[in-house]
């Protein structure tokens, strides 16, 4: 037998899910019966246009999930501050001859799907993040039948990244860590390019002060080291700072480096300390995206490493594009007057707007 669960964060129904708080018990209690029924119906419609499931060589179908609210921490909603999720559940008896299971994200899916599994209660290292139109790997259920145990599979509705479809069986958990690594490598990249506009502007702010390779290398290395530290600590649950604090500081960091570019004519070594400090904050921002996938211990390290490396590739892509766009300007004075000053002013203005928006709006 098997239990299939589709978990949905109610924030996904907001215009900008990352800008709204989690649905907690206090707000949940104020919804009333009509408000709760509306959320359940939205969840049913979301899954209907996002997900299909296939067992063995059968057809792609959408099972009739039973939807309910539950606490992320305690299952039952009893504690003030509990984060509320919506879960669709299907209990299925595996027919004779069915030895595999697979999901597909439909083309019209507004969010990516996370495909993670437990077999006989054991978390599998292999996790897929599916973009619309992609199929997951094929999970081998032969061991599940032999042990006659329940193995739930969760398709959590989240924003960003994916892995490529495969045709073969999962073969237990063979190759799971590498598959998860590749899936989250792409997730990390797209979290910077194109989704992370604030991170892109910060990296451009580092680039604009000097195109010389040493200052660029030093600054990018300091930024990378810093956000790697806090990304790891936050993902492991060792550090936690509210996004309402982190996001305005990220916006303010963009303003700071942009203004420095305007008032400084050349790179100064002390800038590394500033970049490192801001990198610690940006790492907490990256961690917010990664922690949303709720990786278990079996897949955490490979997912974390892949996500972090994807972020680095995204940053390098931004720098490479900036270099390519300005390589034709050889004269330092012309470069400063036509690129550094106007570009930094624009970046500072955008950063100011975000800072005010994230604090007061």
C-alpha positions as CSV (number, residue, x, y, z in Angstrom):
1,X,0.0,0.0,0.0
2,X,1.0,3.6,-0.4
3,X,0.1,7.0,0.9
4,X,0.5,10.0,-1.5
5,X,0.4,13.5,-0.1
6,X,0.3,16.8,-1.9
7,X,1.2,19.6,0.5
8,X,0.4,23.2,-0.3
9,X,1.6,26.4,1.4
10,X,-1.4,28.8,1.4
11,X,0.9,31.7,0.6
12,X,1.1,30.4,-3.0
13,X,-2.3,32.0,-3.6
14,X,-0.9,35.5,-2.9
15,X,0.3,37.7,-5.7
16,X,3.8,37.6,-4.3
17,X,4.1,34.6,-2.0
18,X,7.6,35.4,-0.6
19,X,6.3,38.8,0.5
20,X,3.5,37.6,2.7
21,X,3.8,35.8,6.1
22,X,3.0,32.2,6.7
23,X,-0.6,31.4,7.6
24,X,-0.4,30.9,11.3
25,X,-3.0,29.7,13.8
26,X,-4.1,33.2,14.8
27,X,-4.9,34.2,11.2
28,X,-6.3,30.7,10.5
29,X,-8.8,31.1,13.4
30,X,-10.1,34.4,11.9
31,X,-10.8,32.9,8.5
32,X,-14.1,31.3,9.4
33,X,-15.8,28.4,7.6
34,X,-16.2,30.2,4.3
35,X,-12.6,31.4,4.2
36,X,-11.3,27.9,4.9
37,X,-13.6,26.3,2.4
38,X,-12.4,28.8,-0.2
39,X,-8.7,27.9,0.5
40,X,-9.4,24.2,0.2
41,X,-11.2,24.7,-3.1
42,X,-8.3,26.8,-4.4
43,X,-5.9,24.0,-3.4
44,X,-8.0,21.4,-5.3
45,X,-8.0,23.6,-8.4
46,X,-4.2,24.2,-8.1
47,X,-3.4,20.5,-7.9
48,X,-5.9,19.8,-10.7
49,X,-4.0,22.1,-13.2
50,X,-0.5,21.2,-11.8
51,X,-0.1,17.5,-11.1
52,X,-0.6,14.1,-12.7
53,X,0.5,10.7,-11.3
54,X,1.3,7.4,-13.0
55,X,1.7,3.9,-11.5
56,X,3.6,1.3,-13.5
57,X,2.8,1.4,-17.2
58,X,-0.6,3.0,-16.6
59,X,-2.1,6.3,-17.7
60,X,-1.4,9.7,-16.2
61,X,-4.2,10.4,-13.8
62,X,-5.2,12.8,-11.0
63,X,-6.4,10.9,-7.9
64,X,-9.2,12.2,-5.8
65,X,-7.2,13.7,-2.9
66,X,-8.9,14.4,0.4
67,X,-7.9,17.9,1.5
68,X,-7.5,19.2,5.1
69,X,-5.6,21.8,7.1
70,X,-2.7,20.7,9.3
71,X,0.0,22.2,11.4
72,X,3.5,22.1,9.9
73,X,5.0,21.3,13.3
74,X,2.4,19.3,15.2
75,X,-0.1,17.9,12.6
76,X,-3.0,19.0,14.7
77,X,-3.6,22.8,14.9
78,X,-3.3,23.5,18.6
79,X,-0.4,25.8,19.4
80,X,-0.3,29.6,18.9
81,X,2.3,30.4,16.2
82,X,1.8,27.1,14.3
83,X,2.3,27.4,10.6
84,X,-0.7,26.0,8.7
85,X,-0.4,24.0,5.5
86,X,-3.0,22.3,3.3
87,X,-2.6,18.6,2.6
88,X,-4.2,16.4,0.0
89,X,-4.0,12.7,0.9
90,X,-4.6,9.6,-1.1
91,X,-4.3,6.0,0.3
92,X,-3.8,3.5,-2.4
93,X,-3.6,-0.2,-2.5
94,X,-0.9,-1.2,-5.1
95,X,-2.3,-3.6,-7.6
96,X,-0.5,-6.8,-8.6
97,X,2.3,-6.0,-11.1
98,X,2.6,-2.3,-10.2
99,X,6.2,-1.7,-9.3
100,X,6.9,1.9,-10.1
101,X,5.5,5.4,-9.5
102,X,6.1,8.8,-11.2
103,X,4.7,12.3,-11.2
104,X,4.5,15.0,-13.8
105,X,4.2,18.8,-13.6
106,X,1.7,20.0,-16.1
107,X,2.5,22.8,-18.5
108,X,0.0,25.1,-16.8
109,X,1.4,24.6,-13.3
110,X,2.0,28.0,-11.8
111,X,4.7,26.6,-9.5
112,X,7.3,24.0,-9.5
113,X,6.7,20.6,-7.8
114,X,9.0,19.0,-5.3
115,X,9.1,15.2,-5.5
116,X,10.4,13.5,-2.4
117,X,9.7,10.0,-1.0
118,X,9.8,7.6,1.9
119,X,10.0,3.9,1.3
120,X,9.1,1.7,4.3
121,X,9.5,4.8,6.4
122,X,13.0,5.5,5.1
123,X,13.6,9.0,3.5
124,X,15.0,8.6,0.0
125,X,18.1,10.8,-0.9
126,X,16.8,11.4,-4.4
127,X,14.7,14.6,-4.7
128,X,13.4,16.2,-7.9
129,X,12.2,19.8,-8.3
130,X,10.1,19.8,-11.5
131,X,9.5,22.7,-13.8
132,X,6.1,22.9,-15.6
133,X,6.0,20.2,-18.3
134,X,8.7,17.9,-16.7
135,X,8.4,14.4,-15.4
136,X,10.0,13.0,-12.3
137,X,12.4,10.1,-12.1
138,X,10.6,6.7,-11.9
139,X,10.5,5.5,-8.3
140,X,11.0,1.7,-7.9
141,X,8.3,0.3,-5.6
142,X,9.3,-3.3,-5.6
143,X,10.9,-3.1,-2.2
144,X,7.7,-1.5,-0.8
145,X,5.6,-4.5,-2.0
146,X,8.1,-7.0,-0.5
147,X,8.0,-5.4,2.9
148,X,4.2,-4.6,2.7
149,X,4.9,-1.2,4.2
150,X,3.4,2.2,3.5
151,X,5.6,4.7,1.8
152,X,4.3,8.3,1.5
153,X,5.4,10.5,-1.3
154,X,5.1,14.2,-1.0
155,X,4.6,16.7,-3.9
156,X,5.0,20.1,-2.2
157,X,3.8,23.1,-4.2
158,X,6.8,25.6,-4.2
159,X,8.4,28.4,-6.5
160,X,11.6,27.6,-8.7
161,X,14.0,24.9,-10.2
162,X,13.7,21.2,-11.4
163,X,15.4,18.0,-12.6
164,X,15.3,16.4,-16.0
165,X,12.9,13.4,-16.6
166,X,14.3,9.9,-16.6
167,X,13.0,6.7,-18.1
168,X,14.5,4.1,-15.9
169,X,13.6,2.9,-12.4
170,X,15.2,4.5,-9.3
171,X,16.9,1.4,-8.4
172,X,16.3,1.9,-4.7
173,X,18.3,5.0,-3.8
174,X,21.2,4.5,-6.2
175,X,22.5,7.8,-7.7
176,X,20.0,9.7,-5.4
177,X,22.5,12.2,-4.0
178,X,23.8,13.2,-7.4
179,X,20.3,13.5,-8.9
180,X,19.3,15.7,-5.9
181,X,22.6,17.7,-6.4
182,X,21.8,18.4,-10.1
183,X,18.2,19.3,-9.3
184,X,19.1,21.9,-6.7
185,X,22.1,23.2,-8.7
186,X,19.6,24.5,-11.2
187,X,17.4,25.8,-8.4
188,X,20.3,27.8,-7.0
189,X,21.1,29.3,-10.4
190,X,17.6,30.4,-11.2
191,X,17.3,31.9,-7.7
192,X,19.9,34.4,-8.9
193,X,19.2,34.5,-12.6
194,X,16.6,35.5,-13.4
195,X,14.6,35.5,-10.1
196,X,17.0,37.2,-7.7
197,X,17.0,40.7,-9.0
198,X,18.2,42.1,-5.6
199,X,21.1,39.7,-5.6
200,X,21.9,40.6,-9.2
201,X,22.0,44.3,-8.4
202,X,24.3,43.6,-5.4
203,X,26.7,41.7,-7.6
204,X,26.6,44.4,-10.2
205,X,27.4,46.9,-7.5
206,X,30.5,44.9,-6.7
207,X,31.4,44.7,-10.4
208,X,31.0,48.4,-11.1
209,X,33.6,49.8,-8.8
210,X,36.4,48.0,-10.6
211,X,36.7,45.6,-13.5
212,X,40.2,44.5,-12.5
213,X,40.4,40.8,-11.8
214,X,42.0,41.1,-8.3
215,X,39.3,43.4,-6.7
216,X,36.6,41.4,-8.4
217,X,38.1,38.1,-7.2
218,X,38.5,39.3,-3.6
219,X,35.0,40.8,-3.4
220,X,33.2,37.8,-5.0
221,X,35.2,35.4,-2.8
222,X,34.4,37.3,0.4
223,X,30.7,37.4,-0.6
224,X,30.7,33.7,-1.5
225,X,32.4,32.7,1.7
226,X,30.0,34.7,3.8
227,X,26.7,33.6,2.2
228,X,27.9,30.0,2.2
229,X,28.4,30.2,5.9
230,X,24.9,31.5,6.7
231,X,23.2,29.5,4.0
232,X,24.6,26.3,5.6
233,X,23.8,27.4,9.2
234,X,20.3,28.5,8.4
235,X,19.5,25.5,6.4
236,X,20.7,23.2,9.2
237,X,18.5,25.2,11.6
238,X,21.4,26.7,13.6
239,X,20.6,30.3,12.7
240,X,17.2,31.8,12.2
241,X,16.4,35.5,11.6
242,X,12.9,36.7,10.5
243,X,12.6,37.6,6.8
244,X,11.1,40.9,7.8
245,X,14.5,41.8,9.2
246,X,16.7,40.2,6.5
247,X,15.0,41.5,3.4
248,X,15.2,45.2,4.2
249,X,18.9,44.8,5.1
250,X,19.5,43.1,1.8
251,X,17.9,46.1,0.0
252,X,19.9,48.5,2.1
253,X,23.2,46.7,1.2
254,X,22.4,47.4,-2.4
255,X,22.1,51.1,-1.7
256,X,25.4,51.1,0.3
257,X,27.6,49.5,-2.3
258,X,26.0,51.6,-5.0
259,X,26.7,54.8,-3.1
260,X,30.3,53.7,-2.4
261,X,30.8,53.3,-6.1
262,X,29.8,56.9,-6.6
263,X,32.0,58.4,-3.9
264,X,35.0,56.1,-4.2
265,X,37.0,56.2,-7.4
266,X,38.9,53.0,-6.7
267,X,38.8,49.8,-4.7
268,X,39.8,49.9,-1.0
269,X,40.7,46.8,1.0
270,X,38.3,47.6,3.8
271,X,35.4,47.0,1.3
272,X,36.0,43.3,1.8
273,X,34.8,43.5,5.4
274,X,31.7,45.3,4.3
275,X,31.0,42.8,1.5
276,X,31.6,39.9,3.9
277,X,29.1,41.3,6.4
278,X,26.5,41.9,3.7
279,X,27.2,38.4,2.3
280,X,26.2,36.9,5.7
281,X,22.8,38.6,5.3
282,X,22.3,37.6,1.7
283,X,23.0,34.0,2.7
284,X,20.0,34.2,5.1
285,X,18.0,35.3,2.1
286,X,19.2,32.4,0.0
287,X,18.4,30.0,2.9
288,X,14.8,31.2,3.0
289,X,14.4,29.8,-0.5
290,X,16.2,26.6,0.2
291,X,14.5,25.9,3.5
292,X,11.1,26.0,1.8
293,X,11.9,22.6,0.3
294,X,12.2,21.1,3.7
295,X,14.9,18.6,2.7
296,X,15.4,15.7,5.2
297,X,18.7,14.5,6.4
298,X,19.0,12.0,3.6
299,X,19.1,14.7,0.9
300,X,20.1,17.8,2.8
301,X,23.8,17.9,2.1
302,X,23.6,17.1,-1.6
303,X,20.7,19.6,-2.0
304,X,22.6,22.3,0.0
305,X,25.8,21.8,-1.9
306,X,24.0,21.9,-5.3
307,X,22.0,25.0,-4.4
308,X,25.0,26.9,-3.2
309,X,27.0,26.0,-6.3
310,X,24.1,27.0,-8.5
311,X,24.1,30.4,-6.7
312,X,27.8,30.8,-7.5
313,X,27.3,30.0,-11.2
314,X,24.5,32.5,-11.2
315,X,26.7,35.2,-9.8
316,X,29.5,34.4,-12.2
317,X,27.0,34.6,-15.1
318,X,26.0,38.1,-14.0
319,X,29.7,39.2,-13.9
320,X,30.4,37.6,-17.2
321,X,27.5,39.4,-18.9
322,X,28.5,42.7,-17.3
323,X,32.1,42.2,-18.5
324,X,30.9,41.4,-22.0
325,X,28.6,44.5,-22.1
326,X,31.4,46.9,-21.1
327,X,34.5,45.3,-22.6
328,X,34.4,47.8,-25.4
329,X,34.9,50.8,-23.1
330,X,38.7,50.9,-22.5
331,X,39.2,54.4,-21.0
332,X,38.7,54.4,-17.2
333,X,37.3,57.9,-17.1
334,X,34.8,57.2,-19.8
335,X,33.9,54.0,-18.1
336,X,33.3,55.8,-14.8
337,X,31.2,58.6,-16.4
338,X,29.1,56.6,-18.7
339,X,28.7,53.3,-16.7
340,X,29.8,53.4,-13.1
341,X,28.1,56.7,-12.0
342,X,24.7,56.3,-13.9
343,X,24.6,52.6,-13.2
344,X,25.3,53.1,-9.4
345,X,22.7,55.9,-9.2
346,X,20.1,53.7,-10.7
347,X,21.0,50.7,-8.5
348,X,20.9,53.0,-5.4
349,X,17.4,54.3,-6.3
350,X,16.0,50.8,-6.8
351,X,17.6,49.8,-3.5
352,X,16.1,52.8,-1.7
353,X,12.7,51.9,-3.0
354,X,13.0,48.3,-1.9
355,X,14.2,49.3,1.5
356,X,11.3,51.6,2.1
357,X,8.8,49.1,0.6
358,X,10.1,46.2,2.7
359,X,10.0,48.2,5.9
360,X,6.8,50.2,5.6
361,X,4.6,48.6,2.9
